Every structure is written in C-alpha cells, then in structure tokens.
Amino acid sequence: MNKKMILGAIALSMGVYVSAQSTSSVSQNGSGNTGNVTQTADDHRSVVRVYGNNNKTNVTQEDSDQNSVIQIAGNGGSDGNKVTVNQLASGENNNAVIYVAGDRNKVKMDQKGSNNNNLHPGAEFSAAPRGVDIYGNGNTTWTEQVGDNNEAYIKIGDEGGTGNANGNYAEIRQHFTAEENMATIDVTGNNNFAKIDQDGSFDLTTINQSGDGNRAITEQWNANNTGEIFIDQSGNNNVANSFQDGNSSLSDINQSGNGNTARVAQEGRNADSDIDQTGDSNTARVDQAGRNSDSDILQEGTNSTAVVSQANRNNYSMIEQELGGNGNTARVTQTAGVWDESYINQSGSNNNANVTQDGANLLFVAGNISDIDQSGNGNKAKVDQTDLNFSTINQEGNNNTARVTQTNGNISNIDQILNNNTAVVEQTGTNVSNIMQGGSGNTARATQSGGGILTLNVSGINQSGNNNTAVLNQTGELNVSDIVQDGNHGVARVTQDGFGHLSLVNQSGGNNNRAFVNQSGSFQDSDVMQVGSNNTANVIQN
C-alpha cells in the first residue's frame, strides 16, 4: 500500500491505473498538484486527501461496487481545488464521499447505473460523512446520476449552525427517465443556492435551507408519473421554485422568516401543492394545469400575497392568510372547470380577494363554489362565476366591498357587518341572492335577469344601520323581492318585469325612508310598510 502513496508534485502528476479489487490512496500536499486515479473491474476503493490550494484530482471507477472517498483540507482550509469523480460503465452499488473544507473549490460527481449511493436511513452509507459535504465559501458542486434507485446528498455548512458556508452553489441532476431516485440538499449559511433536477418517475426531492438569502429551484420531469418535492426554508429572504409535469405530483414548501417567495408550477393531473409561509412580506404563486388538482396556501404575517391559477376541472384551492396580518391579497383563477372550489379566509387589515371561475354550460351540469371570509379593515372581494355557481362572501369590519357576477343557476350570499359596506350582485338565469349588511353607510344592489332553465329569481336584502340604500332590478318570471331596512336615511328601489312578481319593502324605526316599486306584467303584488318619519312610498303596477 505504501508503494501506491504519492508524496510529491512530480509523482502526483503521473496518475494511477488500478484494476482487480484494490484500494488506491492518494495524498496531495502543496499547491498545483494533479492526481488521476483509474480503476476498472469490481470492488475498488479510492481514497484521496488534498492539503493545499489549486490542486486537481480525477477519479474514474468503472463497473460495480466501487467506493470513492475524497477529502479536501481536513479540518483546515484549502482553496481553489478541483475534484472530479466518475463512476461509469453503467455499474451499480457505487458510493462516493467528498469532503470539502475551504473556499472556491469545485466538485463534480458523475455516476451511471443503478443503486448508487445508498444513503437513506439504515442503509450502508447512511452515516456521516456521506455524499458531498462542503464547509467554506464560494464552492461549487455538481452531482449527476443516470439510472434507477440512485440517491444523492449534498450538505453545505454545519447542521448546528456554526459552520462558515456562504455563497455556495449546489446542484443535483438525475436524468434519462430513471425511476425512484432520491436527491437531498441540506444548507446552513447565507446566500446559498440549491437546485435539483430529476427526470423519471416516483422521484423524491428534498431541500432544507437554514439561513438568510437562500434560493432553491426544483424540477421534476416525471413522464406522467408520481414525483414528490419537499422544500423547507428557515430564515430571511428565501426564494423557492418548484416545477412538476407528471401526474399525481406533490409539492410541499415551508418557509419561515421574512421576505419569502414560493412559486409552484404543476402540469399533470391529480397534483397537490402545499405552501406554508410564516413571516413578513411573503409571496406565493401556484399554477396547476391538470384536472383534480389541489392547492393549499397558508400565509401568516404581513404584506402576504397568494395567487393561484387552476385550469381544467375538479380543482380545489384554499388560501388562508391570518395572524392579524396587514396588506394581504389573494387571487384565484379557475377556468374550464366543473365543480371547482375556492376558499379564501383573510383576517387582518387591507385584505383583497379576487376569484374568477369558469364552468361549462348548464346542460353539462357544471358547478363552481367560492367562499370568501374576510375579517378586518378595508377588505374587498370580487367573484366572477359562470354556470351553476355558488358564492358566499362574509366580511366583518370596516370599509368592506363585495361584488359578485354570476351567469345561469347561481346562488349568492353576502353578509357584511359594520361600517361602510357595499355589496353588488348581478345574476342571469335562475338566481337566488341574499344580502344582509349590518352597520352604517351600507349600499346593496342586486340585479337579476330571468330566462334560465328554472326561471326562478329570488332576492332578499336586509340592511340594519344608518345611511342604507338598496336597489333591486328583476326581469323574468316568478321573481320575489324582499327588502327590509332598519335605520336612518334608507332608500329602497324595486323594479320587476315579468309575471308572478312579489315585492315587500319594510323600512321601520328610522328617519327619511323612501320606497319605490315598479311592477309590470301579471301576478304583481306589492306590500310597503314604513314606520318612522318623513317616509315616501310610490308603487306603480301595470
């Protein structure tokens, strides 16, 4: 074994060629050294230790059951070294361990074959050090695996948070339509970049980043099969990107800290996206193109923004922004869907929610559901639905505004309690609308147009408070209108066109109430009761 030890720059530049079940040990002391190790056949082990700067080490192992261990600097520091490990020839059961302590080092690991780097808990090479360990600044590492059942692991920095590891780049690539590969990158430090790219089916990606200013990019090209991505970032100014094109994909992103940004794009059907951001100035975006997709976003903090876009049918979206956060904005767009569901719950100040749903024609039995609950100050909600839709908006707070537009067979319920609320509902065909506003300065308007399949319009407006105004316009058949205003300065207008109309206006216990009812057609019935002072009622029936 001592004859294989190379102890100088002259001997190190020669290289080593070994075959048939042997162990190669190479040590480099100094700077500018070059070491080449080539091993053929099976059951080889290569150990390379580098102490110094600007050294080059190349290890090539062919066939199966190879083991390569490379250590740069030990517990000291070595800078500017280049290490390349090639385990080729479509072998299997190979393992490579690379330890780097220093700055501006470059490490590349290339493995071909199956069952390389058994790193999972309880496996042969699960104990540390395993895979690629980097301690230092400005280091670059690539790990590329071609085959099935491969595992890749890169660790940057110390798990206890005491290591010096800043500005490093780590990338794992598992390619060529392989199956059941695992890739893990653990990062502790500042301004580190982690990227994992996988091609194949049933792949698993895990990125853990602890520190400030970290970024993570994950891509899975799964050829219509299952893939899973887990990203956990703890710290400040984190950015996470996840892309999946296969079916039944899962993306789970958890960011805790300030200034986090998460982006998820899923193209296959039966996709699932979970984003949990806790902190300040969070932004999350989810794009899902397949059917039966699920998106869950929970942001707790201030200045949070969540945007979800779902195409195709049977999709589900839930956005919750709570913990008294300010300036939250949530937008959900669901198109070409049948029975799409969207739930938005925002608690705080200056919240804004916008939902757009597009279903199929009534004959195809579409049905979108939207539920928005905002509690706080300055909330605004807008819902646009097409064909057999259901919408419920509940805003409790100050300066709330709700607007719902529905087409064919829609049901809308708006409940706003307290100050300066405004609700506008426009419906076309077989609509039912209920608006109840409690507070002061409320304004409600419901416009219904019949001619749907069931030709049934029902509307009720109940406002309790001061300065209320209700305007209702119904056109069609079998329309029923009910307006009750309790408070001061209330004005109610009801216009009905068609047959079988019934209008009831009740303004009581207030001042300066006025009611206007205009009915045209058959079976009109109007009942106006105003109790208070300065009331005016005008009813015209044709």
Order of alpha helices (4+ residues) and beta strands (2+ residues): alpha-beta-beta-beta-beta-beta-beta-beta-beta-beta-beta-beta-beta-beta-beta-beta-beta-beta-beta-beta-beta-beta-beta-beta-beta-beta-beta-beta-beta-beta-beta-beta-beta-beta-beta-beta-beta-beta-beta-beta-beta-beta-beta-beta-beta-beta
